[in-house]
């Protein structure tokens, strides 16, 4: 299998009359751990969706997971059901119906294992709509982790989670999937967990560097110029 996953050349994304991304040239190899950083509205979310769509087109059978910034959960359903939804497309209709009505013991055990890592086992039967914001975000992460695959895309996956839990979540995300591309608000987390940091500002790539080479001067230009 080729190591190259994405190769964007002068990519542009516009919504109606507004340009969200412009002159984006990026090459991403399989196995990279990448953090996207930048001010609000810089294009991080748009770039993640762009990569997600390209992966679905280029590698339709190459499984991936995506943590959405708005979680994309079903509030009326339990934590178990929301996590199980991550693999709906991999099972037969009959198997899905059985597990959604009365889960098989092995399926429940698999999901409990993921929830244990995210401190959500006690909430497994609780409706998602009754959870706190941090618990909902961890449920969305659990669904993506349960889904698995070669690529893990995450849009601000620890925005609603306290620092201690955030470290647990990021260890799970960056340590458990082959290729990770995540937008992160906290620069210290980007430096700690990613091997490569891409700084976006006003829809453009301001820098694309190994984490250890990202300087405070580069960050000041990214956030304050």
Kinemage of the C-alpha trace (Angstrom):
@kinemage 1
@onewidth
@group {chain A} dominant
@subgroup {mainchain}
@vectorlist {calphas} color= white
{ca unk a 1} P 0.000 0.000 0.000
{ca unk a 2} L 1.345 3.430 -0.909
{ca unk a 3} L 2.447 5.546 2.038
{ca unk a 4} L 0.921 8.746 0.676
{ca unk a 5} L -2.572 9.392 2.036
{ca unk a 6} L -3.294 12.926 0.825
{ca unk a 7} L -1.671 15.208 -1.711
{ca unk a 8} L -3.360 18.600 -1.922
{ca unk a 9} L -2.039 21.052 -4.493
{ca unk a 10} L -3.271 24.651 -4.419
{ca unk a 11} L -6.569 23.454 -2.933
{ca unk a 12} L -9.418 25.944 -2.584
{ca unk a 13} L -12.711 25.539 -0.736
{ca unk a 14} L -15.497 28.138 -0.916
{ca unk a 15} L -18.995 28.232 0.545
{ca unk a 16} L -21.259 30.462 -1.528
{ca unk a 17} L -19.254 33.661 -1.908
{ca unk a 18} L -16.916 33.073 1.039
{ca unk a 19} L -13.520 31.440 0.556
{ca unk a 20} L -12.770 29.139 3.500
{ca unk a 21} L -9.487 27.652 2.270
{ca unk a 22} L -7.118 28.882 -0.413
{ca unk a 23} L -3.743 27.871 -1.821
{ca unk a 24} L -3.571 24.793 0.406
{ca unk a 25} L -0.695 22.563 -0.638
{ca unk a 26} L -0.140 19.620 1.705
{ca unk a 27} L 1.220 16.111 1.483
{ca unk a 28} L 0.246 13.736 4.271
{ca unk a 29} L 1.752 10.284 4.656
{ca unk a 30} L 0.181 7.295 6.365
{ca unk a 31} L 1.220 7.006 9.975
{ca unk a 32} L 1.661 10.715 10.637
{ca unk a 33} L 0.358 12.353 13.810
{ca unk a 34} L -0.688 15.884 12.862
{ca unk a 35} L -2.207 18.778 14.815
{ca unk a 36} L -3.988 21.676 13.139
{ca unk a 37} L -3.802 24.930 15.090
{ca unk a 38} L -4.812 28.523 14.467
{ca unk a 39} L -7.268 31.240 15.491
{ca unk a 40} L -11.014 30.689 15.386
{ca unk a 41} L -12.223 30.817 11.778
{ca unk a 42} L -8.807 30.006 10.340
{ca unk a 43} L -10.081 26.996 8.366
{ca unk a 44} L -9.207 24.055 10.618
{ca unk a 45} L -12.684 22.524 10.540
{ca unk a 46} L -13.016 23.095 6.805
{ca unk a 47} L -9.680 21.383 6.163
{ca unk a 48} L -10.710 18.363 8.247
{ca unk a 49} L -13.978 18.022 6.301
{ca unk a 50} L -12.071 18.434 3.035
{ca unk a 51} L -9.705 15.594 3.980
{ca unk a 52} L -12.595 13.435 5.194
{ca unk a 53} L -14.451 13.842 1.890
{ca unk a 54} L -11.325 13.168 -0.166
{ca unk a 55} L -10.598 10.013 1.811
{ca unk a 56} L -14.126 8.721 1.226
{ca unk a 57} L -13.730 9.292 -2.518
{ca unk a 58} L -10.159 8.054 -2.892
{ca unk a 59} L -10.357 5.151 -0.438
{ca unk a 60} L -14.023 4.119 -0.162
{ca unk a 61} L -13.133 0.815 1.489
{ca unk a 62} L -10.363 2.256 3.644
{ca unk a 63} L -12.077 2.767 6.983
{ca unk a 64} L -11.712 5.951 8.993
{ca unk a 65} L -13.284 7.663 12.005
{ca unk a 66} L -14.262 11.294 12.532
{ca unk a 67} L -14.975 13.147 15.788
{ca unk a 68} L -17.174 16.114 14.893
{ca unk a 69} L -16.931 19.374 16.808
{ca unk a 70} L -20.688 19.277 17.481
{ca unk a 71} L -20.400 15.564 18.464
{ca unk a 72} L -23.139 14.416 15.973
{ca unk a 73} L -24.814 12.238 18.612
{ca unk a 74} L -28.430 11.070 18.852
{ca unk a 75} L -29.607 12.599 22.162
{ca unk a 76} L -32.609 10.269 22.547
{ca unk a 77} L -30.396 7.162 22.453
{ca unk a 78} L -28.145 5.750 25.166
{ca unk a 79} L -24.373 5.990 25.311
{ca unk a 80} L -24.197 2.323 24.272
{ca unk a 81} L -26.328 2.893 21.173
{ca unk a 82} L -24.438 6.024 20.156
{ca unk a 83} L -21.122 4.196 20.372
{ca unk a 84} L -22.472 1.122 18.559
{ca unk a 85} L -23.593 3.352 15.682
{ca unk a 86} L -19.905 3.723 14.826
{ca unk a 87} L -19.931 0.250 13.259
{ca unk a 88} L -23.441 0.121 11.785
{ca unk a 89} L -22.104 -0.047 8.225
{ca unk a 90} L -19.945 -3.088 9.019
{ca unk a 91} L -22.768 -5.359 10.163
{ca unk a 92} L -25.844 -6.881 8.586
{ca unk a 93} L -29.248 -5.297 9.161
{ca unk a 94} L -30.251 -8.295 11.270
{ca unk a 95} L -27.158 -8.071 13.485
{ca unk a 96} L -27.701 -4.336 13.966
{ca unk a 97} L -31.323 -4.804 14.962
{ca unk a 98} L -30.423 -7.516 17.472
{ca unk a 99} L -27.659 -5.449 19.053
{ca unk a 100} L -29.721 -2.276 19.187
{ca unk a 101} L -32.594 -4.104 20.897
{ca unk a 102} L -30.693 -6.616 23.050
{ca unk a 103} L -26.910 -6.355 22.701
{ca unk a 104} L -24.849 -9.499 22.446
{ca unk a 105} L -22.551 -9.954 25.433
{ca unk a 106} L -19.367 -9.740 23.351
{ca unk a 107} L -20.502 -6.487 21.699
{ca unk a 108} L -21.404 -4.933 25.035
{ca unk a 109} L -18.034 -6.038 26.446
{ca unk a 110} L -16.174 -4.387 23.551
{ca unk a 111} L -18.023 -1.116 24.047
{ca unk a 112} L -17.589 -1.233 27.831
{ca unk a 113} L -13.843 -1.609 27.276
{ca unk a 114} L -13.769 1.616 25.236
{ca unk a 115} L -15.999 3.423 27.729
{ca unk a 116} L -13.761 2.333 30.611
{ca unk a 117} L -10.830 4.169 29.041
{ca unk a 118} L -13.005 7.295 28.900
{ca unk a 119} L -14.588 6.930 32.365
{ca unk a 120} L -18.088 6.415 30.951
{ca unk a 121} L -18.994 2.861 31.940
{ca unk a 122} L -21.507 4.012 34.547
{ca unk a 123} L -23.318 6.063 31.871
{ca unk a 124} L -23.562 3.222 29.330
{ca unk a 125} L -27.369 3.008 29.550
{ca unk a 126} L -27.956 6.724 30.067
{ca unk a 127} L -29.542 8.840 27.336
{ca unk a 128} L -26.932 11.068 25.746
{ca unk a 129} L -29.218 14.088 25.986
{ca unk a 130} L -28.955 13.958 29.788
{ca unk a 131} L -25.135 13.980 29.861
{ca unk a 132} L -22.852 16.919 30.517
{ca unk a 133} L -21.011 18.528 27.614
{ca unk a 134} L -17.769 16.785 28.548
{ca unk a 135} L -19.499 13.407 28.786
{ca unk a 136} L -21.105 13.939 25.385
{ca unk a 137} L -17.743 14.773 23.860
{ca unk a 138} L -16.212 11.646 25.361
{ca unk a 139} L -19.131 9.616 23.974
{ca unk a 140} L -18.369 10.971 20.493
{ca unk a 141} L -14.729 10.013 20.956
{ca unk a 142} L -15.726 6.549 22.185
{ca unk a 143} L -17.818 6.041 19.040
{ca unk a 144} L -14.862 6.982 16.814
{ca unk a 145} L -12.441 4.807 18.786
{ca unk a 146} L -14.885 1.885 18.609
{ca unk a 147} L -15.194 2.389 14.867
{ca unk a 148} L -11.421 2.343 14.437
{ca unk a 149} L -9.767 2.332 11.024
{ca unk a 150} L -6.566 3.585 9.448
{ca unk a 151} L -7.370 7.294 9.830
{ca unk a 152} L -8.654 9.254 12.829
{ca unk a 153} L -9.881 12.800 12.178
{ca unk a 154} L -10.908 14.911 15.158
{ca unk a 155} L -12.225 18.462 15.366
{ca unk a 156} L -11.337 19.986 18.771
{ca unk a 157} L -11.757 16.610 20.538
{ca unk a 158} L -10.962 17.902 24.036
{ca unk a 159} L -12.603 21.341 23.928
{ca unk a 160} L -15.172 20.453 26.630
{ca unk a 161} L -12.983 18.156 28.725
{ca unk a 162} L -10.893 19.044 31.780
{ca unk a 163} L -7.110 18.897 31.533
{ca unk a 164} L -6.622 15.533 33.270
{ca unk a 165} L -9.245 13.799 31.147
{ca unk a 166} L -7.951 15.598 28.048
{ca unk a 167} L -4.576 13.933 28.452
{ca unk a 168} L -6.240 10.524 28.750
{ca unk a 169} L -8.304 11.211 25.619
{ca unk a 170} L -5.334 12.445 23.589
{ca unk a 171} L -3.226 9.461 24.631
{ca unk a 172} L -6.056 7.241 23.405
{ca unk a 173} L -6.418 9.114 20.103
{ca unk a 174} L -2.778 9.646 19.215
{ca unk a 175} L -1.600 6.318 20.596
{ca unk a 176} L -4.210 4.021 19.120
{ca unk a 177} L -4.625 4.857 15.433
{ca unk a 178} L -2.172 4.715 12.576
{ca unk a 179} L -2.799 8.207 11.156
{ca unk a 180} L -4.199 11.081 13.221
{ca unk a 181} L -5.160 14.581 12.084
{ca unk a 182} L -6.724 16.664 14.854
{ca unk a 183} L -7.480 20.333 15.337
{ca unk a 184} L -6.458 21.469 18.807
{ca unk a 185} L -7.089 24.731 20.592
{ca unk a 186} L -4.302 24.198 23.133
{ca unk a 187} L -0.867 24.630 21.553
{ca unk a 188} L 0.804 22.763 24.420
{ca unk a 189} L -1.244 19.670 23.570
{ca unk a 190} L -0.323 20.009 19.898
{ca unk a 191} L 3.361 20.119 20.812
{ca unk a 192} L 3.033 17.228 23.242
{ca unk a 193} L 1.079 14.749 21.109
{ca unk a 194} L 1.649 15.583 17.435
{ca unk a 195} L 4.784 14.967 15.418
{ca unk a 196} L 3.845 17.671 12.934
{ca unk a 197} L 1.966 20.945 13.405
{ca unk a 198} L 0.157 22.850 10.662
{ca unk a 199} L -0.675 26.461 11.485
{ca unk a 200} L -3.666 27.921 9.645
{ca unk a 201} L -4.636 31.583 9.420
{ca unk a 202} L -7.376 33.110 7.268
{ca unk a 203} L -7.734 29.933 5.220
{ca unk a 204} L -4.047 29.585 4.401
{ca unk a 205} L -1.177 27.488 5.730
{ca unk a 206} L 1.120 29.858 7.612
{ca unk a 207} L 3.560 27.117 8.591
{ca unk a 208} L 3.897 23.331 8.383
{ca unk a 209} L 6.680 22.073 10.639
{ca unk a 210} L 7.828 19.252 12.907
{ca unk a 211} L 6.507 19.941 16.399
{ca unk a 212} L 9.924 20.516 17.911
{ca unk a 213} L 10.671 23.230 15.326
{ca unk a 214} L 7.581 25.341 16.058
{ca unk a 215} L 8.865 28.462 17.816
{ca unk a 216} L 7.112 31.051 19.953
{ca unk a 217} L 7.759 33.601 17.203
{ca unk a 218} L 5.873 31.392 14.714
{ca unk a 219} L 2.993 31.105 17.176
{ca unk a 220} L 2.884 34.861 17.786
{ca unk a 221} L 2.626 35.467 14.050
{ca unk a 222} L -0.103 32.837 13.803
{ca unk a 223} L -2.304 34.184 16.588
{ca unk a 224} L -1.411 37.862 16.961
{ca unk a 225} L -0.202 39.450 13.745
